[in-house]
Amino acid sequence: MPTRYIGDGYWELISRQMSIVTRSQQERFKEAKIAVIGCGGIGGQTIEMLARMGVGQLNLVDEDAFDLSNLNRQTLASIKELGLSKSKVAKEKVRLINPYVKVNCFEETVTKENVDKIIGECDIVIDALDNVKTRVIVSRAAENKKIPFIHGAIHGTLGQITVFSADKDINYETMFNLPSKDKDLTENVLDDLSSVTSGVPPVIGPTPNLIGCLEAMEAFKIMTGVGKVTQAPEILTFDLLDLTSFNVNEI
C-alpha cells in the first residue's frame, strides 16, 4: 500500500460522506463489527458498500464457490473467480477497497452448532441468504445476542428489507408466520423450514444489488444514529418493473 494511505488514510477514504455524519458518528461505524451471512448477489453488494463506507470489521460467511450462473448479478464474480470460494474472494475484494477493515472469513455452512462462533462479538447481523431455514437459525442467534438482524430478500424483480431488534416484540419468525414460530429447532422443524424455500428462484442483477445497498445503509444508520431505521413490523418492498411500487408498509 502506498505510504500516503498509512495512518490517516482512512479519513481521506471516507471524506466525501463526512458532511452527512459527524466524526464521532463515523468513529462508531469505524469500530462496528458486522456479520454478513452470504457473499453472493445480496451479500457481495452489502460487503462492498460496508467496506467503502468505512466499517471496522466484517465476518464474511459463505460455503459456496462462484459459477457461471452467478455472473448476471454477483458483483464479486468475474470469469477469473469461477470455482473460487465466495467468502475468500469477498475478503480479498474488501482488502483492495479498504485495507483498514478487519475481515474474518468463514467458508462453511451456517448451522445451529456454529452460528454463535460465526457471529462472535458482532454488533449487527445482515441476512444475505437465499433460504428460510438458515435465516431462522441466524435470526434466533442474533435475537439471543440482543443485536439487530437486518433482513433482505428478493424474487425476480421483487425485493424487501426490514430490521429486527431484540428490544422489540416482533421477530423474523413471528412477522412472517413461519412454521418454526415458538418451537425448538428440532430436525423435524428444520426440515419443515427447508420445504418453505424450494427450487431456484428467478433473479435479475439490479434486484439483489439494490437490496444489498439498502442493507448496508440500514447498518450504517443503526451504528451512527443518522436517519430512520426501517424497523419491523415496517417493511420496505418494491418491484423494479414498477417504480411506483416502492413503499414502507406495516405487516
C-alpha positions as CSV (number, residue, x, y, z in Angstrom):
1,M,0.0,0.0,0.0
2,P,1.4,3.5,-0.9
3,T,2.8,5.4,2.1
4,R,0.2,8.2,1.8
5,Y,-2.6,5.8,2.8
6,I,-1.0,4.7,6.0
7,G,-2.2,6.3,9.2
8,D,-4.9,8.9,8.5
9,G,-5.7,7.5,5.1
10,Y,-8.9,6.1,6.5
11,W,-10.4,9.6,6.8
12,E,-9.5,10.5,3.3
13,L,-11.1,7.3,2.0
14,I,-14.5,8.2,3.6
15,S,-14.1,12.0,3.3
16,R,-16.9,12.5,0.8
17,Q,-19.5,11.3,3.3
18,M,-18.3,13.4,6.3
19,S,-20.9,16.1,5.5
20,I,-23.6,13.5,6.2
21,V,-22.2,12.3,9.6
22,T,-20.1,13.8,12.4
23,R,-16.7,12.5,13.2
24,S,-17.9,10.8,16.3
25,Q,-20.7,9.1,14.4
26,Q,-18.3,7.9,11.8
27,E,-16.0,6.7,14.5
28,R,-18.8,4.4,15.8
29,F,-19.0,2.9,12.3
30,K,-15.3,2.6,12.2
31,E,-15.5,0.4,15.3
32,A,-18.5,-1.5,14.1
33,K,-18.3,-5.3,13.8
34,I,-20.8,-6.7,11.3
35,A,-21.5,-10.3,10.2
36,V,-22.7,-10.7,6.6
37,I,-24.2,-14.2,6.1
38,G,-23.9,-14.9,2.4
39,C,-21.4,-13.5,-0.1
40,G,-23.5,-13.9,-3.3
41,G,-25.8,-11.4,-5.0
42,I,-27.1,-9.5,-2.0
43,G,-24.1,-10.2,0.1
44,G,-21.5,-9.1,-2.4
45,Q,-23.0,-5.6,-2.8
46,T,-23.6,-5.3,1.0
47,I,-20.0,-6.2,1.7
48,E,-18.6,-3.8,-0.8
49,M,-20.7,-0.9,0.4
50,L,-19.8,-1.5,4.1
51,A,-16.1,-1.5,3.1
52,R,-16.5,1.7,1.1
53,M,-18.4,3.4,4.0
54,G,-15.6,2.6,6.4
55,V,-16.8,-0.3,8.6
56,G,-14.4,-1.6,11.2
57,Q,-14.8,-5.4,11.0
58,L,-16.6,-7.9,8.8
59,N,-17.4,-11.5,9.4
60,L,-18.0,-13.0,5.9
61,V,-19.8,-16.3,5.6
62,D,-20.4,-18.5,2.6
63,E,-19.6,-22.2,1.9
64,D,-20.2,-21.8,-1.9
65,A,-17.9,-21.1,-4.9
66,F,-18.7,-18.9,-7.9
67,D,-20.1,-20.5,-11.0
68,L,-21.1,-19.1,-14.4
69,S,-24.7,-18.6,-13.5
70,N,-23.7,-16.1,-10.8
71,L,-22.3,-13.6,-13.3
72,N,-25.7,-12.0,-14.0
73,R,-25.9,-10.4,-10.6
74,Q,-23.0,-11.2,-8.2
75,T,-20.6,-8.3,-8.4
76,L,-17.8,-10.0,-6.7
77,A,-17.6,-12.6,-9.5
78,S,-15.9,-12.4,-12.9
79,I,-14.6,-15.1,-15.2
80,K,-11.4,-15.3,-13.3
81,E,-13.2,-16.0,-10.0
82,L,-15.2,-19.0,-11.3
83,G,-14.6,-22.0,-9.0
84,L,-13.2,-19.9,-6.2
85,S,-14.6,-19.5,-2.7
86,K,-17.1,-16.7,-2.4
87,S,-16.1,-15.8,1.1
88,K,-12.4,-15.7,0.2
89,V,-12.9,-13.7,-2.9
90,A,-15.0,-11.3,-0.8
91,K,-12.2,-10.9,1.8
92,E,-9.7,-10.1,-1.0
93,K,-12.1,-7.5,-2.5
94,V,-12.5,-5.8,0.8
95,R,-8.7,-5.7,1.3
96,L,-8.3,-4.0,-2.1
97,I,-11.1,-1.4,-1.4
98,N,-10.4,-0.6,2.2
99,P,-7.3,-2.1,3.9
100,Y,-8.4,-0.7,7.3
101,V,-11.2,-3.3,7.6
102,K,-10.5,-6.4,9.7
103,V,-12.0,-9.4,7.8
104,N,-12.8,-12.8,9.3
105,C,-13.7,-15.4,6.6
106,F,-15.9,-18.4,7.3
107,E,-16.0,-20.9,4.4
108,E,-18.7,-23.1,6.0
109,T,-22.5,-23.7,6.1
110,V,-24.3,-22.0,9.0
111,T,-25.8,-24.4,11.5
112,K,-27.2,-24.3,15.0
113,E,-23.9,-25.5,16.2
114,N,-21.6,-22.9,14.6
115,V,-23.7,-19.8,14.3
116,D,-22.6,-18.3,17.6
117,K,-19.0,-18.7,16.7
118,I,-19.6,-17.1,13.3
119,I,-21.4,-14.1,14.7
120,G,-19.0,-13.8,17.6
121,E,-19.0,-10.3,19.1
122,C,-20.6,-8.6,16.1
123,D,-22.9,-5.6,16.6
124,I,-25.2,-6.4,13.7
125,V,-26.0,-9.5,11.6
126,I,-27.0,-9.0,7.9
127,D,-29.1,-11.5,6.1
128,A,-27.8,-12.0,2.6
129,L,-29.2,-15.5,2.4
130,D,-31.4,-17.4,-0.1
131,N,-33.3,-19.8,2.2
132,V,-35.6,-19.6,5.2
133,K,-34.1,-22.3,7.2
134,T,-30.7,-20.5,7.6
135,R,-32.5,-17.2,8.2
136,V,-34.3,-18.7,11.2
137,I,-31.1,-20.1,12.6
138,V,-29.3,-16.8,12.2
139,S,-32.2,-14.6,13.3
140,R,-32.5,-16.6,16.5
141,A,-28.8,-16.3,17.3
142,A,-29.0,-12.5,16.7
143,E,-32.0,-12.2,19.0
144,N,-30.3,-14.3,21.7
145,K,-27.3,-12.0,21.5
146,K,-29.6,-9.0,21.5
147,I,-28.2,-7.5,18.3
148,P,-30.1,-6.2,15.2
149,F,-30.9,-8.7,12.4
150,I,-31.2,-6.9,9.1
151,H,-33.4,-9.0,6.8
152,G,-33.3,-8.7,3.0
153,A,-34.9,-11.0,0.4
154,I,-35.6,-11.0,-3.4
155,H,-37.5,-12.8,-6.0
156,G,-37.2,-11.8,-9.6
157,T,-37.7,-8.1,-9.6
158,L,-39.3,-8.0,-6.1
159,G,-37.3,-7.0,-3.0
160,Q,-38.0,-6.5,0.7
161,I,-36.0,-5.3,3.6
162,T,-36.6,-4.7,7.3
163,V,-34.7,-4.7,10.6
164,F,-35.5,-6.9,13.7
165,S,-34.2,-5.6,17.0
166,A,-34.1,-7.6,20.2
167,D,-35.8,-4.9,22.2
168,K,-39.0,-5.2,20.1
169,D,-41.8,-7.8,20.5
170,I,-41.7,-9.0,16.9
171,N,-39.0,-11.2,15.3
172,Y,-38.5,-12.8,11.9
173,E,-40.5,-15.9,12.5
174,T,-43.4,-14.1,14.1
175,M,-43.6,-11.4,11.4
176,F,-43.7,-14.0,8.5
177,N,-45.7,-16.6,10.5
178,L,-43.2,-19.4,9.9
179,P,-43.8,-23.0,10.9
180,S,-40.9,-22.8,13.4
181,K,-42.5,-20.0,15.4
182,D,-42.3,-20.7,19.2
183,K,-40.8,-24.1,18.6
184,D,-37.5,-25.7,19.4
185,L,-35.3,-26.1,16.2
186,T,-35.5,-29.9,16.1
187,E,-34.6,-31.8,12.9
188,N,-38.3,-32.1,12.0
189,V,-38.8,-28.3,12.4
190,L,-35.7,-27.6,10.3
191,D,-37.0,-30.0,7.7
192,D,-40.3,-28.1,7.6
193,L,-38.3,-24.8,7.1
194,S,-36.3,-26.4,4.3
195,S,-39.6,-27.0,2.4
196,V,-40.6,-23.3,2.7
197,T,-37.8,-22.5,0.1
198,S,-38.0,-24.7,-2.9
199,G,-36.5,-24.6,-6.4
200,V,-34.2,-22.0,-8.0
201,P,-35.9,-18.6,-7.9
202,P,-35.6,-16.1,-10.8
203,V,-33.3,-13.2,-10.3
204,I,-32.0,-10.2,-12.3
205,G,-28.9,-8.3,-11.3
206,P,-30.3,-4.9,-10.1
207,T,-32.7,-6.5,-7.5
208,P,-30.2,-8.2,-5.2
209,N,-27.7,-5.4,-5.6
210,L,-30.3,-2.8,-4.6
211,I,-31.2,-4.9,-1.5
212,G,-27.5,-5.1,-0.7
213,C,-27.1,-1.4,-0.8
214,L,-30.2,-0.8,1.3
215,E,-29.0,-3.4,3.9
216,A,-25.6,-1.7,4.2
217,M,-27.3,1.7,4.7
218,E,-29.6,0.2,7.4
219,A,-26.4,-1.0,9.2
220,F,-24.9,2.5,8.8
221,K,-28.0,4.1,10.2
222,I,-28.1,1.8,13.2
223,M,-24.4,2.3,14.1
224,T,-24.3,6.1,13.5
225,G,-27.8,7.1,14.6
226,V,-28.3,9.0,11.4
227,G,-31.7,8.7,9.7
228,K,-34.7,6.5,10.4
229,V,-34.2,2.7,10.6
230,T,-36.8,0.5,8.7
231,Q,-37.9,-1.2,11.9
232,A,-40.2,-4.3,11.9
233,P,-43.1,-4.6,11.6
234,E,-42.5,-1.9,9.0
235,I,-41.0,-3.3,5.8
236,L,-39.8,-1.7,2.6
237,T,-41.0,-3.5,-0.5
238,F,-40.6,-2.9,-4.2
239,D,-40.9,-4.3,-7.7
240,L,-38.3,-2.9,-10.1
241,L,-40.8,-3.3,-13.0
242,D,-43.0,-0.7,-11.3
243,L,-41.1,2.2,-9.8
244,T,-44.3,3.5,-8.1
245,S,-44.3,0.3,-6.0
246,F,-41.6,1.4,-3.5
247,N,-43.5,1.5,-0.2
248,V,-42.9,1.1,3.5
249,N,-45.8,-0.8,4.9
250,E,-46.6,-2.5,8.2
251,I,-47.2,-6.2,8.3
